[in-house]
């Protein structure tokens, strides 16, 4: 099978289309024929430098977290899926390929019937991050005021739509070029961060959700209501200390969840829930650009610029 492989850390040119051995599912695994994957923000980071994916060389030579495709075969103990099932899901590595094996109890679910494979592949990363932050840590309620910082990114675009679903009044913060687009996602108000600093406009919010790790709790504290909650996807030592400190006190809170490290069973429940929302037309997948598998390096270059709207999808077949 064909896959995008890298054996050294470095620029996008480290990514090469190669023939590699097609995997065989174990007794508890399914073999997925992948039709679409994506380039998420973390992929170029793992490609560029040592860290999460090894230090001397990449521990996992095939990147790719989100996928959508069809179950081609199953191990003898599998009961959740059968050949021919159309699925979508999330794993930390291995989706930049024509085939991938996953355990049947991994973060995998039947894909929404009313969207394409490309659209389905674009859902998990952003929505599986935004949902536990807003619902579980933010305890979002109808009628609350919510500010989404970085509203045009993968997590931000999902957060805007989910906050609207939960009945909140949503303010999205983004760049000039994306104002109308974020409004079309359901934001009641949009703020151009190049023209206005939301921390200085006198408005307060029940939830401030920084989806891109650009604004600290100290900066946002004055923009929170008395019992307001600050959420951020990029943990810093200071933020983790503030989360522990504010948890012991009344008033404004800092909260964080390692969304990617949650148990697979929780992600499965959320994928099923998101499928229901998508099939009911409550939220919609958001795609910025599409690239074929062989143009993966170009897709990485685009994502690294930091200006993508929603998701960058890779069409595998």
Secondary structure by P-SEA (a helix, b strand, c coil): cccccccccccccccccccccbbbbcccbbbbbccccccccaaaaaaccccccccccccccbbbccccccccccccccccccccccccccccccccccbbbbccccccccccccccaaaaaaccaaaaaaaaaacccccccccbbbbbcccccaaaaaaaaaaaaaccbbbbbbccccaaaaaaacccccccccccccccccccccbbbbccccccccccccccccbbbbbbccccaaaaaaaaaaaaccccbbbbbccccccaaaaaaaaaaaaaaaaaccbbbbbcccccccaaaaaaaaaaacccccbbbbbcc
